[in-house]
Amino acid sequence: MLSPIEKSRLKWACRRGMLELDVIFMPFFEHEFDSLSDEQQQTFIRLLESDDPDLFKWCMGHGVPADPAFAAMIPMILERNQARHDRQG
């Protein structure tokens, strides 16, 4: 479990240099991160260490990460964000 300081740093790391990535990662962190398993949380933290162009490419479906954990995490992020958006109407 992350300390409040670690969570604050992680939230800051979700703020990217591209607005398109901000609207993907910030809501996921705010609404879904705490429900992830420890392993998934660690994968998410590692994923945020990736460069913005790679994250953008993967999130837009223009490529697949070589890391299998990232390849599973990206669709989960997108699906959970879409499901939350659909519930909010």
mmCIF file as gemmi writes it, N, C-alpha and C atoms, coordinates in Angstrom:
data_model
loop_
_atom_site.group_PDB
_atom_site.id
_atom_site.type_symbol
_atom_site.label_atom_id
_atom_site.label_alt_id
_atom_site.label_comp_id
_atom_site.label_asym_id
_atom_site.label_entity_id
_atom_site.label_seq_id
_atom_site.pdbx_PDB_ins_code
_atom_site.Cartn_x
_atom_site.Cartn_y
_atom_site.Cartn_z
_atom_site.occupancy
_atom_site.B_iso_or_equiv
_atom_site.pdbx_formal_charge
_atom_site.auth_seq_id
_atom_site.auth_asym_id
_atom_site.pdbx_PDB_model_num
ATOM 1 N N . MET Axp A 1 ? 0.843 -1.181 0 1 0 ? 1 A 1
ATOM 2 C CA . MET Axp A 1 ? 0 0 0 1 0 ? 1 A 1
ATOM 3 C C . MET Axp A 1 ? 0.889 1.247 0 1 0 ? 1 A 1
ATOM 4 N N . LEU Axp A 2 ? 0.507 2.21 -0.79 1 0 ? 2 A 1
ATOM 5 C CA . LEU Axp A 2 ? 1.299 3.422 -0.924 1 0 ? 2 A 1
ATOM 6 C C . LEU Axp A 2 ? 0.981 4.412 0.188 1 0 ? 2 A 1
ATOM 7 N N . SER Axp A 3 ? 2 5.129 0.608 1 0 ? 3 A 1
ATOM 8 C CA . SER Axp A 3 ? 1.799 6.191 1.59 1 0 ? 3 A 1
ATOM 9 C C . SER Axp A 3 ? 1.101 7.361 0.901 1 0 ? 3 A 1
ATOM 10 N N . PRO Axp A 4 ? 0.533 8.268 1.68 1 0 ? 4 A 1
ATOM 11 C CA . PRO Axp A 4 ? -0.088 9.451 1.055 1 0 ? 4 A 1
ATOM 12 C C . PRO Axp A 4 ? 0.895 10.252 0.198 1 0 ? 4 A 1
ATOM 13 N N . ILE Axp A 5 ? 2.139 10.331 0.619 1 0 ? 5 A 1
ATOM 14 C CA . ILE Axp A 5 ? 3.141 11.063 -0.162 1 0 ? 5 A 1
ATOM 15 C C . ILE Axp A 5 ? 3.401 10.342 -1.486 1 0 ? 5 A 1
ATOM 16 N N . GLU Axp A 6 ? 3.521 9.003 -1.435 1 0 ? 6 A 1
ATOM 17 C CA . GLU Axp A 6 ? 3.737 8.23 -2.667 1 0 ? 6 A 1
ATOM 18 C C . GLU Axp A 6 ? 2.553 8.373 -3.612 1 0 ? 6 A 1
ATOM 19 N N . LYS Axp A 7 ? 1.337 8.359 -3.057 1 0 ? 7 A 1
ATOM 20 C CA . LYS Axp A 7 ? 0.147 8.526 -3.904 1 0 ? 7 A 1
ATOM 21 C C . LYS Axp A 7 ? 0.116 9.914 -4.533 1 0 ? 7 A 1
ATOM 22 N N . SER Axp A 8 ? 0.537 10.897 -3.778 1 0 ? 8 A 1
ATOM 23 C CA . SER Axp A 8 ? 0.581 12.254 -4.307 1 0 ? 8 A 1
ATOM 24 C C . SER Axp A 8 ? 1.578 12.345 -5.46 1 0 ? 8 A 1
ATOM 25 N N . ARG Axp A 9 ? 2.725 11.724 -5.295 1 0 ? 9 A 1
ATOM 26 C CA . ARG Axp A 9 ? 3.725 11.712 -6.373 1 0 ? 9 A 1
ATOM 27 C C . ARG Axp A 9 ? 3.204 10.972 -7.6 1 0 ? 9 A 1
ATOM 28 N N . LEU Axp A 10 ? 2.503 9.877 -7.352 1 0 ? 10 A 1
ATOM 29 C CA . LEU Axp A 10 ? 1.956 9.096 -8.455 1 0 ? 10 A 1
ATOM 30 C C . LEU Axp A 10 ? 0.885 9.895 -9.195 1 0 ? 10 A 1
ATOM 31 N N . LYS Axp A 11 ? 0.049 10.592 -8.442 1 0 ? 11 A 1
ATOM 32 C CA . LYS Axp A 11 ? -0.966 11.43 -9.084 1 0 ? 11 A 1
ATOM 33 C C . LYS Axp A 11 ? -0.296 12.477 -9.967 1 0 ? 11 A 1
ATOM 34 N N . TRP Axp A 12 ? 0.781 13.065 -9.475 1 0 ? 12 A 1
ATOM 35 C CA . TRP Axp A 12 ? 1.511 14.052 -10.268 1 0 ? 12 A 1
ATOM 36 C C . TRP Axp A 12 ? 2.092 13.404 -11.526 1 0 ? 12 A 1
ATOM 37 N N . ALA Axp A 13 ? 2.563 12.158 -11.408 1 0 ? 13 A 1
ATOM 38 C CA . ALA Axp A 13 ? 3.126 11.448 -12.557 1 0 ? 13 A 1
ATOM 39 C C . ALA Axp A 13 ? 2.066 11.152 -13.616 1 0 ? 13 A 1
ATOM 40 N N . CYS Axp A 14 ? 0.803 11.116 -13.22 1 0 ? 14 A 1
ATOM 41 C CA . CYS Axp A 14 ? -0.287 10.889 -14.175 1 0 ? 14 A 1
ATOM 42 C C . CYS Axp A 14 ? -0.518 12.112 -15.051 1 0 ? 14 A 1
ATOM 43 N N . ARG Axp A 15 ? -0.054 13.254 -14.602 1 0 ? 15 A 1
ATOM 44 C CA . ARG Axp A 15 ? -0.145 14.472 -15.414 1 0 ? 15 A 1
ATOM 45 C C . ARG Axp A 15 ? 0.977 14.411 -16.434 1 0 ? 15 A 1
ATOM 46 N N . ARG Axp A 16 ? 0.612 14.295 -17.666 1 0 ? 16 A 1
ATOM 47 C CA . ARG Axp A 16 ? 1.585 14.093 -18.731 1 0 ? 16 A 1
ATOM 48 C C . ARG Axp A 16 ? 1.789 15.38 -19.512 1 0 ? 16 A 1
ATOM 49 N N . GLY Axp A 17 ? 2.625 15.323 -20.507 1 0 ? 17 A 1
ATOM 50 C CA . GLY Axp A 17 ? 2.864 16.478 -21.359 1 0 ? 17 A 1
ATOM 51 C C . GLY Axp A 17 ? 1.828 16.626 -22.458 1 0 ? 17 A 1
ATOM 52 N N . MET Axp A 18 ? 0.93 15.671 -22.559 1 0 ? 18 A 1
ATOM 53 C CA . MET Axp A 18 ? -0.093 15.689 -23.605 1 0 ? 18 A 1
ATOM 54 C C . MET Axp A 18 ? -1.47 15.601 -22.957 1 0 ? 18 A 1
ATOM 55 N N . LEU Axp A 19 ? -2.361 16.494 -23.329 1 0 ? 19 A 1
ATOM 56 C CA . LEU Axp A 19 ? -3.714 16.501 -22.779 1 0 ? 19 A 1
ATOM 57 C C . LEU Axp A 19 ? -4.41 15.162 -23.004 1 0 ? 19 A 1
ATOM 58 N N . GLU Axp A 20 ? -4.186 14.556 -24.17 1 0 ? 20 A 1
ATOM 59 C CA . GLU Axp A 20 ? -4.826 13.278 -24.483 1 0 ? 20 A 1
ATOM 60 C C . GLU Axp A 20 ? -4.455 12.208 -23.455 1 0 ? 20 A 1
ATOM 61 N N . LEU Axp A 21 ? -3.228 12.249 -22.969 1 0 ? 21 A 1
ATOM 62 C CA . LEU Axp A 21 ? -2.808 11.28 -21.958 1 0 ? 21 A 1
ATOM 63 C C . LEU Axp A 21 ? -3.342 11.65 -20.581 1 0 ? 21 A 1
ATOM 64 N N . ASP Axp A 22 ? -3.428 12.944 -20.292 1 0 ? 22 A 1
ATOM 65 C CA . ASP Axp A 22 ? -3.997 13.376 -19.012 1 0 ? 22 A 1
ATOM 66 C C . ASP Axp A 22 ? -5.42 12.846 -18.845 1 0 ? 22 A 1
ATOM 67 N N . VAL Axp A 23 ? -6.219 12.922 -19.9 1 0 ? 23 A 1
ATOM 68 C CA . VAL Axp A 23 ? -7.62 12.498 -19.78 1 0 ? 23 A 1
ATOM 69 C C . VAL Axp A 23 ? -7.763 10.978 -19.725 1 0 ? 23 A 1
ATOM 70 N N . ILE Axp A 24 ? -6.699 10.261 -20.008 1 0 ? 24 A 1
ATOM 71 C CA . ILE Axp A 24 ? -6.703 8.802 -19.868 1 0 ? 24 A 1
ATOM 72 C C . ILE Axp A 24 ? -6.205 8.397 -18.489 1 0 ? 24 A 1
ATOM 73 N N . PHE Axp A 25 ? -5.064 8.927 -18.086 1 0 ? 25 A 1
ATOM 74 C CA . PHE Axp A 25 ? -4.419 8.448 -16.864 1 0 ? 25 A 1
ATOM 75 C C . PHE Axp A 25 ? -4.964 9.055 -15.583 1 0 ? 25 A 1
ATOM 76 N N . MET Axp A 26 ? -5.324 10.341 -15.592 1 0 ? 26 A 1
ATOM 77 C CA . MET Axp A 26 ? -5.816 10.967 -14.354 1 0 ? 26 A 1
ATOM 78 C C . MET Axp A 26 ? -7.113 10.317 -13.856 1 0 ? 26 A 1
ATOM 79 N N . PRO Axp A 27 ? -8.136 10.17 -14.694 1 0 ? 27 A 1
ATOM 80 C CA . PRO Axp A 27 ? -9.364 9.546 -14.188 1 0 ? 27 A 1
ATOM 81 C C . PRO Axp A 27 ? -9.142 8.102 -13.746 1 0 ? 27 A 1
ATOM 82 N N . PHE Axp A 28 ? -8.311 7.378 -14.479 1 0 ? 28 A 1
ATOM 83 C CA . PHE Axp A 28 ? -8.04 5.998 -14.097 1 0 ? 28 A 1
ATOM 84 C C . PHE Axp A 28 ? -7.393 5.963 -12.717 1 0 ? 28 A 1
ATOM 85 N N . PHE Axp A 29 ? -6.419 6.814 -12.492 1 0 ? 29 A 1
ATOM 86 C CA . PHE Axp A 29 ? -5.76 6.845 -11.184 1 0 ? 29 A 1
ATOM 87 C C . PHE Axp A 29 ? -6.757 7.221 -10.096 1 0 ? 29 A 1
ATOM 88 N N . GLU Axp A 30 ? -7.531 8.258 -10.33 1 0 ? 30 A 1
ATOM 89 C CA . GLU Axp A 30 ? -8.449 8.756 -9.306 1 0 ? 30 A 1
ATOM 90 C C . GLU Axp A 30 ? -9.568 7.774 -8.969 1 0 ? 30 A 1
ATOM 91 N N . HIS Axp A 31 ? -10.044 7.02 -9.947 1 0 ? 31 A 1
ATOM 92 C CA . HIS Axp A 31 ? -11.217 6.172 -9.74 1 0 ? 31 A 1
ATOM 93 C C . HIS Axp A 31 ? -10.925 4.677 -9.664 1 0 ? 31 A 1
ATOM 94 N N . GLU Axp A 32 ? -9.807 4.236 -10.198 1 0 ? 32 A 1
ATOM 95 C CA . GLU Axp A 32 ? -9.575 2.798 -10.32 1 0 ? 32 A 1
ATOM 96 C C . GLU Axp A 32 ? -8.326 2.285 -9.605 1 0 ? 32 A 1
ATOM 97 N N . PHE Axp A 33 ? -7.345 3.134 -9.392 1 0 ? 33 A 1
ATOM 98 C CA . PHE Axp A 33 ? -6.057 2.665 -8.887 1 0 ? 33 A 1
ATOM 99 C C . PHE Axp A 33 ? -6.185 1.866 -7.593 1 0 ? 33 A 1
ATOM 100 N N . ASP Axp A 34 ? -6.959 2.363 -6.656 1 0 ? 34 A 1
ATOM 101 C CA . ASP Axp A 34 ? -7.07 1.691 -5.356 1 0 ? 34 A 1
ATOM 102 C C . ASP Axp A 34 ? -7.685 0.299 -5.451 1 0 ? 34 A 1
ATOM 103 N N . SER Axp A 35 ? -8.432 0.031 -6.505 1 0 ? 35 A 1
ATOM 104 C CA . SER Axp A 35 ? -9.069 -1.285 -6.653 1 0 ? 35 A 1
ATOM 105 C C . SER Axp A 35 ? -8.159 -2.304 -7.351 1 0 ? 35 A 1
ATOM 106 N N . LEU Axp A 36 ? -7 -1.866 -7.814 1 0 ? 36 A 1
ATOM 107 C CA . LEU Axp A 36 ? -6.068 -2.769 -8.492 1 0 ? 36 A 1
ATOM 108 C C . LEU Axp A 36 ? -5.344 -3.654 -7.488 1 0 ? 36 A 1
ATOM 109 N N . SER Axp A 37 ? -4.922 -4.823 -7.95 1 0 ? 37 A 1
ATOM 110 C CA . SER Axp A 37 ? -4.073 -5.684 -7.126 1 0 ? 37 A 1
ATOM 111 C C . SER Axp A 37 ? -2.712 -5.002 -6.963 1 0 ? 37 A 1
ATOM 112 N N . ASP Axp A 38 ? -1.936 -5.46 -6 1 0 ? 38 A 1
ATOM 113 C CA . ASP Axp A 38 ? -0.596 -4.894 -5.797 1 0 ? 38 A 1
ATOM 114 C C . ASP Axp A 38 ? 0.24 -5.006 -7.066 1 0 ? 38 A 1
ATOM 115 N N . GLU Axp A 39 ? 0.144 -6.155 -7.729 1 0 ? 39 A 1
ATOM 116 C CA . GLU Axp A 39 ? 0.899 -6.36 -8.967 1 0 ? 39 A 1
ATOM 117 C C . GLU Axp A 39 ? 0.462 -5.373 -10.052 1 0 ? 39 A 1
ATOM 118 N N . GLN Axp A 40 ? -0.845 -5.174 -10.189 1 0 ? 40 A 1
ATOM 119 C CA . GLN Axp A 40 ? -1.354 -4.238 -11.183 1 0 ? 40 A 1
ATOM 120 C C . GLN Axp A 40 ? -0.936 -2.806 -10.848 1 0 ? 40 A 1
ATOM 121 N N . GLN Axp A 41 ? -0.951 -2.463 -9.569 1 0 ? 41 A 1
ATOM 122 C CA . GLN Axp A 41 ? -0.508 -1.132 -9.17 1 0 ? 41 A 1
ATOM 123 C C . GLN Axp A 41 ? 0.951 -0.913 -9.548 1 0 ? 41 A 1
ATOM 124 N N . GLN Axp A 42 ? 1.782 -1.919 -9.306 1 0 ? 42 A 1
ATOM 125 C CA . GLN Axp A 42 ? 3.202 -1.8 -9.658 1 0 ? 42 A 1
ATOM 126 C C . GLN Axp A 42 ? 3.384 -1.682 -11.168 1 0 ? 42 A 1
ATOM 127 N N . THR Axp A 43 ? 2.571 -2.409 -11.927 1 0 ? 43 A 1
ATOM 128 C CA . THR Axp A 43 ? 2.63 -2.308 -13.393 1 0 ? 43 A 1
ATOM 129 C C . THR Axp A 43 ? 2.238 -0.904 -13.836 1 0 ? 43 A 1
ATOM 130 N N . PHE Axp A 44 ? 1.187 -0.36 -13.242 1 0 ? 44 A 1
ATOM 131 C CA . PHE Axp A 44 ? 0.747 0.996 -13.578 1 0 ? 44 A 1
ATOM 132 C C . PHE Axp A 44 ? 1.855 2.013 -13.279 1 0 ? 44 A 1
ATOM 133 N N . ILE Axp A 45 ? 2.491 1.87 -12.126 1 0 ? 45 A 1
ATOM 134 C CA . ILE Axp A 45 ? 3.583 2.771 -11.748 1 0 ? 45 A 1
ATOM 135 C C . ILE Axp A 45 ? 4.721 2.671 -12.763 1 0 ? 45 A 1
ATOM 136 N N . ARG Axp A 46 ? 5.079 1.45 -13.146 1 0 ? 46 A 1
ATOM 137 C CA . ARG Axp A 46 ? 6.134 1.268 -14.145 1 0 ? 46 A 1
ATOM 138 C C . ARG Axp A 46 ? 5.719 1.842 -15.501 1 0 ? 46 A 1
ATOM 139 N N . LEU Axp A 47 ? 4.449 1.656 -15.848 1 0 ? 47 A 1
ATOM 140 C CA . LEU Axp A 47 ? 3.937 2.16 -17.12 1 0 ? 47 A 1
ATOM 141 C C . LEU Axp A 47 ? 4.116 3.672 -17.213 1 0 ? 47 A 1
ATOM 142 N N . LEU Axp A 48 ? 3.884 4.359 -16.111 1 0 ? 48 A 1
ATOM 143 C CA . LEU Axp A 48 ? 4.013 5.818 -16.106 1 0 ? 48 A 1
ATOM 144 C C . LEU Axp A 48 ? 5.443 6.294 -16.311 1 0 ? 48 A 1
ATOM 145 N N . GLU Axp A 49 ? 6.4 5.389 -16.216 1 0 ? 49 A 1
ATOM 146 C CA . GLU Axp A 49 ? 7.797 5.742 -16.483 1 0 ? 49 A 1
ATOM 147 C C . GLU Axp A 49 ? 8.093 5.754 -17.978 1 0 ? 49 A 1
ATOM 148 N N . SER Axp A 50 ? 7.14 5.31 -18.781 1 0 ? 50 A 1
ATOM 149 C CA . SER Axp A 50 ? 7.307 5.29 -20.242 1 0 ? 50 A 1
ATOM 150 C C . SER Axp A 50 ? 7.235 6.707 -20.798 1 0 ? 50 A 1
ATOM 151 N N . ASP Axp A 51 ? 7.814 6.879 -21.967 1 0 ? 51 A 1
ATOM 152 C CA . ASP Axp A 51 ? 7.771 8.172 -22.643 1 0 ? 51 A 1
ATOM 153 C C . ASP Axp A 51 ? 6.375 8.446 -23.193 1 0 ? 51 A 1
ATOM 154 N N . ASP Axp A 52 ? 6.008 9.732 -23.198 1 0 ? 52 A 1
ATOM 155 C CA . ASP Axp A 52 ? 4.684 10.119 -23.681 1 0 ? 52 A 1
ATOM 156 C C . ASP Axp A 52 ? 4.39 9.626 -25.107 1 0 ? 52 A 1
ATOM 157 N N . PRO Axp A 53 ? 5.324 9.748 -26.053 1 0 ? 53 A 1
ATOM 158 C CA . PRO Axp A 53 ? 5.002 9.258 -27.407 1 0 ? 53 A 1
ATOM 159 C C . PRO Axp A 53 ? 4.651 7.767 -27.43 1 0 ? 53 A 1
ATOM 160 N N . ASP Axp A 54 ? 5.338 6.971 -26.608 1 0 ? 54 A 1
ATOM 161 C CA . ASP Axp A 54 ? 5.01 5.542 -26.541 1 0 ? 54 A 1
ATOM 162 C C . ASP Axp A 54 ? 3.63 5.333 -25.918 1 0 ? 54 A 1
ATOM 163 N N . LEU Axp A 55 ? 3.372 6.019 -24.813 1 0 ? 55 A 1
ATOM 164 C CA . LEU Axp A 55 ? 2.059 5.889 -24.164 1 0 ? 55 A 1
ATOM 165 C C . LEU Axp A 55 ? 0.941 6.285 -25.127 1 0 ? 55 A 1
ATOM 166 N N . PHE Axp A 56 ? 1.147 7.386 -25.83 1 0 ? 56 A 1
ATOM 167 C CA . PHE Axp A 56 ? 0.142 7.85 -26.785 1 0 ? 56 A 1
ATOM 168 C C . PHE Axp A 56 ? -0.094 6.812 -27.866 1 0 ? 56 A 1
ATOM 169 N N . LYS Axp A 57 ? 0.986 6.29 -28.419 1 0 ? 57 A 1
ATOM 170 C CA . LYS Axp A 57 ? 0.893 5.277 -29.479 1 0 ? 57 A 1
ATOM 171 C C . LYS Axp A 57 ? 0.103 4.062 -28.983 1 0 ? 57 A 1
ATOM 172 N N . TRP Axp A 58 ? 0.434 3.578 -27.801 1 0 ? 58 A 1
ATOM 173 C CA . TRP Axp A 58 ? -0.235 2.396 -27.26 1 0 ? 58 A 1
ATOM 174 C C . TRP Axp A 58 ? -1.705 2.665 -26.955 1 0 ? 58 A 1
ATOM 175 N N . CYS Axp A 59 ? -1.979 3.82 -26.362 1 0 ? 59 A 1
ATOM 176 C CA . CYS Axp A 59 ? -3.367 4.139 -25.991 1 0 ? 59 A 1
ATOM 177 C C . CYS Axp A 59 ? -4.247 4.391 -27.208 1 0 ? 59 A 1
ATOM 178 N N . MET Axp A 60 ? -3.643 4.848 -28.293 1 0 ? 60 A 1
ATOM 179 C CA . MET Axp A 60 ? -4.408 5.11 -29.514 1 0 ? 60 A 1
ATOM 180 C C . MET Axp A 60 ? -4.493 3.873 -30.412 1 0 ? 60 A 1
ATOM 181 N N . GLY Axp A 61 ? -3.901 2.769 -29.965 1 0 ? 61 A 1
ATOM 182 C CA . GLY Axp A 61 ? -3.982 1.532 -30.73 1 0 ? 61 A 1
ATOM 183 C C . GLY Axp A 61 ? -3.051 1.469 -31.921 1 0 ? 61 A 1
ATOM 184 N N . HIS Axp A 62 ? -1.996 2.275 -31.901 1 0 ? 62 A 1
ATOM 185 C CA . HIS Axp A 62 ? -1.051 2.295 -33.015 1 0 ? 62 A 1
ATOM 186 C C . HIS Axp A 62 ? 0.185 1.453 -32.75 1 0 ? 62 A 1
ATOM 187 N N . GLY Axp A 63 ? 0.109 0.636 -31.745 1 0 ? 63 A 1
ATOM 188 C CA . GLY Axp A 63 ? 1.227 -0.231 -31.395 1 0 ? 63 A 1
ATOM 189 C C . GLY Axp A 63 ? 0.913 -0.957 -30.103 1 0 ? 63 A 1
ATOM 190 N N . VAL Axp A 64 ? 1.697 -1.958 -29.819 1 0 ? 64 A 1
ATOM 191 C CA . VAL Axp A 64 ? 1.522 -2.761 -28.607 1 0 ? 64 A 1
ATOM 192 C C . VAL Axp A 64 ? 2.856 -2.764 -27.856 1 0 ? 64 A 1
ATOM 193 N N . PRO Axp A 65 ? 2.803 -2.516 -26.561 1 0 ? 65 A 1
ATOM 194 C CA . PRO Axp A 65 ? 4.051 -2.542 -25.79 1 0 ? 65 A 1
ATOM 195 C C . PRO Axp A 65 ? 4.696 -3.921 -25.816 1 0 ? 65 A 1
ATOM 196 N N . ALA Axp A 66 ? 6.015 -3.949 -25.799 1 0 ? 66 A 1
ATOM 197 C CA . ALA Axp A 66 ? 6.736 -5.225 -25.752 1 0 ? 66 A 1
ATOM 198 C C . ALA Axp A 66 ? 6.541 -5.914 -24.402 1 0 ? 66 A 1
ATOM 199 N N . ASP Axp A 67 ? 6.38 -5.135 -23.348 1 0 ? 67 A 1
ATOM 200 C CA . ASP Axp A 67 ? 6.175 -5.684 -22.009 1 0 ? 67 A 1
ATOM 201 C C . ASP Axp A 67 ? 4.758 -6.251 -21.928 1 0 ? 67 A 1
ATOM 202 N N . PRO Axp A 68 ? 4.609 -7.559 -21.685 1 0 ? 68 A 1
ATOM 203 C CA . PRO Axp A 68 ? 3.271 -8.158 -21.647 1 0 ? 68 A 1
ATOM 204 C C . PRO Axp A 68 ? 2.372 -7.566 -20.559 1 0 ? 68 A 1
ATOM 205 N N . ALA Axp A 69 ? 2.967 -7.136 -19.453 1 0 ? 69 A 1
ATOM 206 C CA . ALA Axp A 69 ? 2.155 -6.528 -18.389 1 0 ? 69 A 1
ATOM 207 C C . ALA Axp A 69 ? 1.584 -5.189 -18.861 1 0 ? 69 A 1
ATOM 208 N N . PHE Axp A 70 ? 2.38 -4.418 -19.605 1 0 ? 70 A 1
ATOM 209 C CA . PHE Axp A 70 ? 1.892 -3.163 -20.172 1 0 ? 70 A 1
ATOM 210 C C . PHE Axp A 70 ? 0.818 -3.444 -21.223 1 0 ? 70 A 1
ATOM 211 N N . ALA Axp A 71 ? 1.053 -4.487 -22.016 1 0 ? 71 A 1
ATOM 212 C CA . ALA Axp A 71 ? 0.099 -4.843 -23.074 1 0 ? 71 A 1
ATOM 213 C C . ALA Axp A 71 ? -1.253 -5.224 -22.488 1 0 ? 71 A 1
ATOM 214 N N . ALA Axp A 72 ? -1.276 -5.733 -21.272 1 0 ? 72 A 1
ATOM 215 C CA . ALA Axp A 72 ? -2.546 -6.048 -20.593 1 0 ? 72 A 1
ATOM 216 C C . ALA Axp A 72 ? -3.112 -4.827 -19.885 1 0 ? 72 A 1
ATOM 217 N N . MET Axp A 73 ? -2.257 -3.97 -19.37 1 0 ? 73 A 1
ATOM 218 C CA . MET Axp A 73 ? -2.699 -2.802 -18.598 1 0 ? 73 A 1
ATOM 219 C C . MET Axp A 73 ? -3.37 -1.749 -19.467 1 0 ? 73 A 1
ATOM 220 N N . ILE Axp A 74 ? -2.815 -1.475 -20.636 1 0 ? 74 A 1
ATOM 221 C CA . ILE Axp A 74 ? -3.366 -0.424 -21.504 1 0 ? 74 A 1
ATOM 222 C C . ILE Axp A 74 ? -4.837 -0.676 -21.833 1 0 ? 74 A 1
ATOM 223 N N . PRO Axp A 75 ? -5.216 -1.858 -22.334 1 0 ? 75 A 1
ATOM 224 C CA . PRO Axp A 75 ? -6.636 -2.067 -22.628 1 0 ? 75 A 1
ATOM 225 C C . PRO Axp A 75 ? -7.509 -1.994 -21.373 1 0 ? 75 A 1
ATOM 226 N N . MET Axp A 76 ? -6.986 -2.453 -20.232 1 0 ? 76 A 1
ATOM 227 C CA . MET Axp A 76 ? -7.759 -2.373 -18.998 1 0 ? 76 A 1
ATOM 228 C C . MET Axp A 76 ? -8.034 -0.908 -18.646 1 0 ? 76 A 1
ATOM 229 N N . ILE Axp A 77 ? -7.034 -0.063 -18.761 1 0 ? 77 A 1
ATOM 230 C CA . ILE Axp A 77 ? -7.222 1.363 -18.47 1 0 ? 77 A 1
ATOM 231 C C . ILE Axp A 77 ? -8.3 1.945 -19.381 1 0 ? 77 A 1
ATOM 232 N N . LEU Axp A 78 ? -8.17 1.681 -20.673 1 0 ? 78 A 1
ATOM 233 C CA . LEU Axp A 78 ? -9.124 2.223 -21.642 1 0 ? 78 A 1
ATOM 234 C C . LEU Axp A 78 ? -10.537 1.693 -21.406 1 0 ? 78 A 1
ATOM 235 N N . GLU Axp A 79 ? -10.659 0.398 -21.118 1 0 ? 79 A 1
ATOM 236 C CA . GLU Axp A 79 ? -11.978 -0.197 -20.884 1 0 ? 79 A 1
ATOM 237 C C . GLU Axp A 79 ? -12.632 0.348 -19.62 1 0 ? 79 A 1
ATOM 238 N N . ARG Axp A 80 ? -11.875 0.465 -18.554 1 0 ? 80 A 1
ATOM 239 C CA . ARG Axp A 80 ? -12.449 0.979 -17.298 1 0 ? 80 A 1
ATOM 240 C C . ARG Axp A 80 ? -12.843 2.448 -17.433 1 0 ? 80 A 1
ATOM 241 N N . ASN Axp A 81 ? -12.032 3.221 -18.135 1 0 ? 81 A 1
ATOM 242 C CA . ASN Axp A 81 ? -12.399 4.616 -18.369 1 0 ? 81 A 1
ATOM 243 C C . ASN Axp A 81 ? -13.685 4.7 -19.187 1 0 ? 81 A 1
ATOM 244 N N . GLN Axp A 82 ? -13.803 3.864 -20.214 1 0 ? 82 A 1
ATOM 245 C CA . GLN Axp A 82 ? -14.998 3.881 -21.054 1 0 ? 82 A 1
ATOM 246 C C . GLN Axp A 82 ? -16.223 3.437 -20.264 1 0 ? 82 A 1
ATOM 247 N N . ALA Axp A 83 ? -16.08 2.404 -19.453 1 0 ? 83 A 1
ATOM 248 C CA . ALA Axp A 83 ? -17.204 1.923 -18.642 1 0 ? 83 A 1
ATOM 249 C C . ALA Axp A 83 ? -17.68 3.004 -17.673 1 0 ? 83 A 1
ATOM 250 N N . ARG Axp A 84 ? -16.75 3.699 -17.048 1 0 ? 84 A 1
ATOM 251 C CA . ARG Axp A 84 ? -17.119 4.763 -16.12 1 0 ? 84 A 1
ATOM 252 C C . ARG Axp A 84 ? -17.819 5.889 -16.872 1 0 ? 84 A 1
ATOM 253 N N . HIS Axp A 85 ? -17.299 6.221 -18.044 1 0 ? 85 A 1
ATOM 254 C CA . HIS Axp A 85 ? -17.906 7.27 -18.869 1 0 ? 85 A 1
ATOM 255 C C . HIS Axp A 85 ? -19.327 6.874 -19.266 1 0 ? 85 A 1
ATOM 256 N N . ASP Axp A 86 ? -19.53 5.606 -19.637 1 0 ? 86 A 1
ATOM 257 C CA . ASP Axp A 86 ? -20.852 5.124 -20.039 1 0 ? 86 A 1
ATOM 258 C C . ASP Axp A 86 ? -21.836 5.183 -18.87 1 0 ? 86 A 1
ATOM 259 N N . ARG Axp A 87 ? -21.361 4.848 -17.659 1 0 ? 87 A 1
ATOM 260 C CA . ARG Axp A 87 ? -22.234 4.892 -16.471 1 0 ? 87 A 1
ATOM 261 C C . ARG Axp A 87 ? -22.646 6.314 -16.126 1 0 ? 87 A 1
ATOM 262 N N . GLN Axp A 88 ? -21.759 7.266 -16.39 1 0 ? 88 A 1
ATOM 263 C CA . GLN Axp A 88 ? -22.047 8.65 -16.051 1 0 ? 88 A 1
ATOM 264 C C . GLN Axp A 88 ? -22.998 9.297 -17.067 1 0 ? 88 A 1
ATOM 265 N N . GLY Axp A 89 ? -23.152 8.635 -18.204 1 0 ? 89 A 1
ATOM 266 C CA . GLY Axp A 89 ? -24.124 9.061 -19.179 1 0 ? 89 A 1
ATOM 267 C C . GLY Axp A 89 ? -23.687 10.153 -20.018 1 0 ? 89 A 1
